[in-house]
């Protein structure tokens, strides 16, 4: 019997696509969220009783965090113990009619459960399996545990974040996991496109550290060709000037990117430094990089005479890319976010019996003809177990027995 995954008509171009998510934390759930945002039927398998640990990350009240609600919107939650033979059998039944399997366990776990790609190909040769792990499914590090922070370090990002006289720092969000989720979606869509031509499934192997390494631009070629090791520059950017964060008279900061040749001239004219605008050494980026400290000092000498608001207004009038450093409250108050549909209001249970209307981030990217959308927020643990298993032909009595046995 074919599972009925969709109780509500989805929006978006991926409607009809069936996805089974076996992931916890950020990486695979990011991929699942993006697919679900654009209409895919995503069934998330969670451990009975505990669920995805993300339910308790950044938990301020209640029993389910806003982080989980965001990362798992538009998905259905099925509680299933995959370490049991019965749980594995149910998972295989689901996978018979699934298009994409998402997982971010350590390599070898799926194989141990009888759910590895080679084993699944026998029941669904067209299945696309997206595997996200710290170090990938091959190589000498494949069996090491890997989290996003470690991936940022060995992928080359951490050495560039922070100031040269202090230890490297991290970005305040899970960059490696989110990037891996994005690559997981890209890989899945490429595999599905190929499948539409030849009917063959695929295995997409995404490593957290490789996702970060792919963002590192010319880090390795510059070293290999010229022996250049970049240093941490704080709020500056290696090899590009002027581009930095500058303090204003009111103590706030403005981010100013004056590194295009024509933009640089407009910026120097604006701050009253025509001498720097006309200096032939500063006519292109290479010369400006050599004198980046001098340029930063000249720019900040100007920004310190004005409020941040006045600085940004003047820069906008001069067509110099710039912006403030936003907090959450600034984002909520900004009319452009609202105009772009980046604020969605949803009723959420904050604690037992207490509900409130809360703002959540909108769906990215914006499609004109078949847009995505939020049909519901991250569900309660096991909220859709009965519906999904009933569609497999597992009756009420059998479901109750499986619950007693700890399978559901």
Buried (B, 14 or more C-beta within 10 A) or exposed (E): EEBEBBEEEBBBBBBEBBBBBBBBBBBBBBBBBBBBBBBBBBBBBBBBEEBBEBBBBEBEEBBBBBBBBBBBBBBBBBBBBBEBEBBBEBBBBBBBBBBBBBBBBBBEBBEEBBBBBEEBBEEBEBBBBBBBBBBBBEEEBBEEEBBBBBBBBBBBBBBBBBBEEEEBEBEEEBBBBBBBBBBBBBBBBEBBEBBEEEEEBBBBBBBBBBBBBEBBEEBEEBEEEEEBEBEBBBBBBBBBBBBBBBBBEEEBBBBBBBBBEEBBBBBBBBBEBEEBBEBEEBBEBEEBBEBBEBBBEBBBEBBEEBBBEBBBEBBEEBEBBBEBEEEEEEBEEBEEBEEEEBBBEBEBBBEEEEEEEBBBEBBEEEEEEEBBBBBBBBBEBBBBBBBBBBBBEBEEEBBEBBBEEEBB
